[in-house]
Amino acid sequence: MSSNLNSRIVDLIVPGVRRFSATRPHALASVRRREVVLALAGLPFAALANPDPLAGLQRWGNGEFRRFGFLVYEATLWAADDPVRPPLALRLDYKRTIAGSAIAEASVKEMRKFGSDEASLQRWGESMVKLFPNVRPGDHIVGIYRTEGAVFLFNGQAIGEIADPAFARQFFAIWLDPRTSAPELRAALLKRPGG
């Protein structure tokens, strides 16, 4: 990277740092390195921070998921023309307090029904445990299904991705596959807009 480009990056990140460095020239290199490293460290997350993750998608259906009569979450589906193929997004609005590890464990249990091998399920389970936060009533998680994998947001903030197309297919099958354990919710989600 040229020093001229470095200077412009530093000016964008910390305006006025070059004036400071004129009085203390030995500090300039250290400040520049630190600021450039901090700016570059944020780049991977900038790709996840799409201001509108639902852009280009239309709202399809929504419904409730209950377990033993208790309302666990409300689900809403956004998709293009085909509501079971990417790109699509599924928002879960939680009504109960649930540990992130329990969400991951339940997801693995459901995904097992769709023929995933145990090694993949274990790897995906470990990834989900690291990714999914504990939720309380009022929290929501949005899963975005892309051909290259899945991206997740928690209360509107990107929390990470699992860049594995097989994971994304199996994960979203929990709600959208005909073999789902919640066929009423699937039917509600797949209602055509305006229909």
N, C-alpha and C positions, 0 to 999 in steps of 0.2 A: 504494500500500500504506500503511495507516495506521501511525503510529509505534508504536501498541500492538501491532499484529501483528508489526512489525519486532522489537520487544523480545522477544516470545514466540519468534520464529524464532531470534534471537541466543541466548536462554536455552537453547533446545534444542540448538543447535550447539556453543556454547561457554559452559557454565554458569559463572557468576561474572563474566562480562565486564562486566556492569553495575556490579558493585562496584568493579572497576578503573576504570571510566569516571567514577565519582563523584569520585575523586581527581584525574582528568585529563579534564575534560569535553570538551576540544577533540579528544581521541582517540576519543571515542564514535562520532562520525559515520563516521570512517574505518574503524573496526573493524566497525561495523554493515554498511557498504557491502561490505566485503571478505567478510564471512561470508555475507551474503545472496547475493552473486554466486557464491561457491563452492557454496552449497547449490543454487542454481538451475542451475548448470552441470552438476550431476550428475543432474538430472531426466530428460533423454533416455535416459541409460543405465539409470536405475532401471526403465524400461519393459521393457528387455531382460533384466533380472536376475530373471526368474521363478524362484523357488526350485526348482520342479520343471518343467522344460520338457516332460516326458513325461506330465504330468497329463492324465488323460482318454484316454490312448492305451494300447493293449495291445501287448505284444511280439509281433511276427510272426516272420519267419525271420531267419536269419543265414547268412553264407557267406564264403568267402575270394576275394580277387582276386589273381591271380597274373599276372605278366608275365615271359615267357621262363623260366617255371618257378620264378621267385622270388616268395615271398609278399610282397605289397606292403602289404595291409591286410585286416582282417576287418571286414565290414559287418553291421550289425544294424538292422532296420527296426521302428519302432513306428508304429502307425496305428490309426484307428478301424475302422469296418466295411469300408471300401473302402481297400485298401492302396495304391492309386495316385492317390488324390485327397486334397487337404488336408482336415483337418490331419494331418500325419504328420511323423516325424522319422527321420533316417538318421544312424547313428553309424558313423564310420570309425575303427577302432583301427589305427594305423600300426605296421608292423613294420620299416620301413626309413627312413633319413634322406632327406627330400625337401625341396627348396626350395619355398617358397610360390609363387614365380613359376612353377615347373614344374607345380604343382597347377593353377594358373589356366590355363596353356597347354594342359594335357591336357584340362581341362574345356571350353575353347573348341573344341578339336579334336573332341571328342565331340558337343558341342552343334550343331556345324555340320551333322551328319548329319540333324538334325531340321528343317531348312529355315529356320533363322534367317538374317536378312539380315546382311551383313557389317558394316554400321554398328552394329547392335545388338551383334553379337559383339565388336566392338572396344571398345565402351563397357563391356560386361559384363566383358570380359577385364581392362580397366584397373581396374575396381572390385574384381575378385577379387584382382589383384596387390596392391592396397592392403590388402585384408582378410585374406588367408590367410597365416598365419605359416609359417616353416620348421618341419618336423616331424621328430621323432626316434622311434626305437622306444619304445613306451609312451605316446606322445601320442595324443590323439583329438580329432577335430572332429565336432561334431553340427550337422547342417543341419536346420532346422525349416522345413517347407513350410507356409505359410499362404496363404490366398487372395490376400492383398495383397502377398505377396513371400516372401523367405526371410531367416531370422535364423540366425546362426552362433555357436557357442560353441567355444572351444578349451580343452581340459582343464577343462571346467566353468565357464569364465568367458566372458561375452558379449564377442564381438569386433566385432560389427556386423551390419548388415543391408543387403540390396539390396531396396528397396521397389518391386519391379517384378513384377507377376504373370506377364508373359511370360518374364522371366528364371527365375522359380521353376519354371514348367512345363518349360522346356528343361533347366534344371540337374538336376532330379530325374528327367527322362526318361533321363539317362545310365544310371541303374540300373533304372528301372521301365518304360520303353517297350519294346514287343516288338522294336524295331529296335536294341536295345542291342548293343554289341560284346562284352558278357559275359552271354550268355543263361543260362549255368549259375548265375551269381551271382543273376540276376534270379529264376530259378525257386526258388532257395534262400530269397531274401528274401520271396517271395510265398507261402511255405508258411503255411497257416492255423494259428493257435495251437492246440496240442493235436492237430494232425492229422498 
